[in-house]
Amino acid sequence: MHKILTAEIWSIVQTNEGYAVLLRPLNENVAVPIFIGQLEMQSILIGREGISLPRPLTHDLLLSVLDSQGLKLDRIEIHDLKDNTFHAQLVITGGKYSVGKPLVLDSRPSDAFGLVTRCKCPIFISAEIVKKTGIPLDFFLDAMEDGDDTSNDIVTLDEERSKLLAQLNEAVEKEEYEKAAEIRDMLLSMDEEEK
């Protein structure tokens, strides 16, 4: 059995290569960048910011299904790295699935992160993966502070994006679809500028 470490989502950044979740093992001075798509990033941010939408997103739906069956997401594990692709699993308990004999489902890390931000369950990562892919936190902190062209354009997803997502949610709830479209276009414009 491989050693696993408790981790947290330290930050979400945009680089020249796309969006990345920086997964930081607790009490460690490194973060593991796990690249995700734009839609997955938005869902993770919605969960992280606690934004409630009038209709459930896929992650909300899955958690509702689990709850309706007396099950819960006990934890997620980033357990393997094959061909530069991270592999995660959902560990589910409840009903006939005990802590000692849980239901384990394969998952993309981005989907697992979308669930974690909503249900606040623990995140674990293989120590071997951290050893292979961990980057010192100072690298990210220096790049974020510099903000110049030599920093490879690492930019934290700032409060403005979170505010726009909240405004988008509010516009959809009030069925102000023209305003929602304008906000959506502003978010897309921000994404284009950051690229």
C-alpha positions as CSV (number, residue, x, y, z in Angstrom):
1,M,0.0,0.0,0.0
2,H,1.4,3.4,-1.0
3,K,1.7,6.2,1.5
4,I,-1.1,8.8,1.1
5,L,-1.1,12.4,2.3
6,T,-4.0,14.6,3.3
7,A,-4.2,17.5,0.9
8,E,-6.2,20.7,0.2
9,I,-7.1,22.8,-2.9
10,W,-4.5,25.5,-2.3
11,S,-5.4,27.6,-5.3
12,I,-6.7,27.6,-8.9
13,V,-4.5,29.3,-11.4
14,Q,-4.4,30.0,-15.1
15,T,-1.1,29.3,-16.9
16,N,-0.1,29.4,-20.6
17,E,-1.2,25.8,-20.7
18,G,-4.6,26.3,-19.2
19,Y,-6.3,26.1,-15.8
20,A,-4.7,24.1,-13.0
21,V,-5.8,23.1,-9.5
22,L,-2.9,23.4,-7.1
23,L,-3.3,20.6,-4.7
24,R,-1.2,21.1,-1.6
25,P,-0.4,18.3,0.9
26,L,-1.0,19.6,4.4
27,N,2.2,20.8,6.2
28,E,4.2,20.5,2.9
29,N,5.8,23.4,1.1
30,V,4.8,22.0,-2.4
31,A,1.8,21.9,-4.6
32,V,0.9,19.5,-7.4
33,P,-0.6,21.2,-10.4
34,I,-3.5,19.2,-12.0
35,F,-4.7,20.7,-15.2
36,I,-8.5,20.9,-15.8
37,G,-10.9,22.3,-18.4
38,Q,-12.6,25.6,-18.3
39,L,-16.1,24.2,-17.5
40,E,-14.7,22.0,-14.8
41,M,-12.9,25.1,-13.3
42,Q,-16.2,27.0,-13.3
43,S,-18.0,24.2,-11.5
44,I,-15.2,24.0,-8.9
45,L,-15.3,27.7,-8.3
46,I,-19.1,27.7,-8.0
47,G,-18.8,24.9,-5.3
48,R,-15.9,26.6,-3.6
49,E,-17.6,30.0,-3.4
50,G,-20.8,28.3,-2.2
51,I,-22.9,29.8,-5.1
52,S,-26.3,28.3,-5.3
53,L,-27.9,27.9,-8.6
54,P,-31.6,27.5,-9.3
55,R,-31.0,24.1,-11.0
56,P,-28.5,21.5,-9.9
57,L,-25.3,21.0,-11.8
58,T,-24.0,17.5,-12.4
59,H,-21.9,17.5,-9.2
60,D,-24.9,18.6,-7.1
61,L,-27.0,15.9,-8.8
62,L,-24.6,13.1,-7.9
63,L,-24.4,14.2,-4.3
64,S,-28.2,14.3,-4.2
65,V,-28.4,10.8,-5.6
66,L,-25.9,9.5,-3.0
67,D,-27.8,11.2,-0.2
68,S,-31.1,9.8,-1.3
69,Q,-29.6,6.3,-1.1
70,G,-28.1,6.9,2.4
71,L,-24.6,7.1,0.9
72,K,-22.0,9.8,1.3
73,L,-18.7,10.7,-0.3
74,D,-16.2,9.8,2.4
75,R,-13.1,11.1,0.6
76,I,-11.4,11.4,-2.7
77,E,-8.0,10.0,-3.5
78,I,-5.5,11.1,-6.3
79,H,-3.9,7.7,-6.4
80,D,-2.1,7.3,-9.7
81,L,-0.3,9.0,-12.6
82,K,-0.2,7.2,-15.9
83,D,1.1,8.7,-19.2
84,N,1.0,12.2,-17.6
85,T,-2.7,11.7,-16.6
86,F,-3.8,11.9,-13.0
87,H,-6.2,9.3,-11.8
88,A,-8.6,9.8,-8.9
89,Q,-11.2,7.7,-7.1
90,L,-14.3,8.5,-5.1
91,V,-14.6,6.5,-1.8
92,I,-18.3,6.2,-0.9
93,T,-19.7,4.9,2.4
94,G,-23.1,4.2,3.9
95,G,-25.8,1.6,3.4
96,K,-24.1,-1.7,2.7
97,Y,-20.7,0.1,2.1
98,S,-18.8,0.4,5.4
99,V,-15.7,2.4,6.0
100,G,-13.8,-0.9,5.9
101,K,-15.4,-2.0,2.7
102,P,-16.4,1.2,0.7
103,L,-17.7,1.6,-2.8
104,V,-14.7,2.9,-4.9
105,L,-15.4,4.6,-8.2
106,D,-12.9,5.8,-10.8
107,S,-13.1,9.5,-11.4
108,R,-11.4,12.3,-13.2
109,P,-9.6,14.6,-10.7
110,S,-11.6,17.6,-11.9
111,D,-14.9,15.9,-11.2
112,A,-13.7,14.8,-7.8
113,F,-12.7,18.4,-7.0
114,G,-16.1,19.6,-8.1
115,L,-17.6,17.2,-5.5
116,V,-15.2,18.0,-2.8
117,T,-15.9,21.7,-3.0
118,R,-19.5,21.0,-2.3
119,C,-19.4,18.3,0.4
120,K,-16.1,19.3,2.1
121,C,-14.8,15.8,2.4
122,P,-11.1,15.0,2.8
123,I,-8.7,14.9,-0.2
124,F,-5.8,12.4,-0.2
125,I,-2.9,12.2,-2.6
126,S,-0.2,9.6,-3.1
127,A,3.1,10.6,-1.6
128,E,4.8,9.1,-4.7
129,I,2.8,11.5,-6.9
130,V,3.8,14.5,-4.7
131,K,7.4,13.4,-4.9
132,K,7.3,13.2,-8.8
133,T,5.2,16.2,-9.6
134,G,5.3,18.6,-6.6
135,I,6.5,22.1,-7.2
136,P,7.7,24.4,-4.4
137,L,5.1,26.9,-3.3
138,D,7.6,29.7,-3.7
139,F,7.5,29.2,-7.5
140,F,3.8,30.0,-7.5
141,L,4.0,32.8,-5.0
142,D,6.9,34.5,-6.8
143,A,5.1,34.3,-10.2
144,M,1.9,35.7,-8.7
145,E,3.7,38.6,-7.1
146,D,5.8,39.4,-10.2
147,G,2.9,39.6,-12.6
148,D,5.3,40.3,-15.4
149,D,6.0,38.5,-18.7
150,T,8.8,36.5,-17.2
151,S,6.4,34.7,-14.8
152,N,4.8,32.7,-17.6
153,D,1.6,34.5,-16.9
154,I,0.4,32.6,-13.8
155,V,-2.6,34.5,-12.6
156,T,-4.8,33.6,-9.7
157,L,-8.5,33.6,-10.5
158,D,-9.4,36.7,-8.7
159,E,-12.4,38.2,-6.8
160,E,-13.7,39.9,-10.0
161,R,-14.3,36.5,-11.6
162,S,-16.1,35.3,-8.4
163,K,-18.2,38.4,-8.3
164,L,-19.2,37.9,-12.0
165,L,-20.1,34.3,-11.3
166,A,-22.3,35.5,-8.5
167,Q,-23.9,38.1,-10.7
168,L,-24.5,35.5,-13.4
169,N,-26.2,33.3,-10.9
170,E,-28.4,36.1,-9.7
171,A,-29.4,37.0,-13.3
172,V,-30.3,33.4,-14.1
173,E,-32.4,33.2,-10.9
174,K,-34.3,36.3,-11.8
175,E,-34.6,35.0,-15.4
176,E,-32.8,38.1,-16.7
177,Y,-31.3,36.2,-19.6
178,E,-30.0,39.2,-21.6
179,K,-28.0,40.4,-18.5
180,A,-26.8,36.8,-18.0
181,A,-25.6,36.7,-21.6
182,E,-23.7,39.9,-21.1
183,I,-22.0,38.6,-17.9
184,R,-21.2,35.4,-19.7
185,D,-19.6,37.3,-22.5
186,M,-17.6,39.3,-20.0
187,L,-16.3,36.1,-18.4
188,L,-15.4,34.7,-21.9
189,S,-13.7,38.0,-22.7
190,M,-11.6,37.7,-19.4
191,D,-10.7,34.2,-20.4
192,E,-9.5,35.3,-23.9
193,E,-7.5,38.2,-22.4
194,E,-5.8,35.9,-19.9
195,K,-4.8,33.6,-22.8
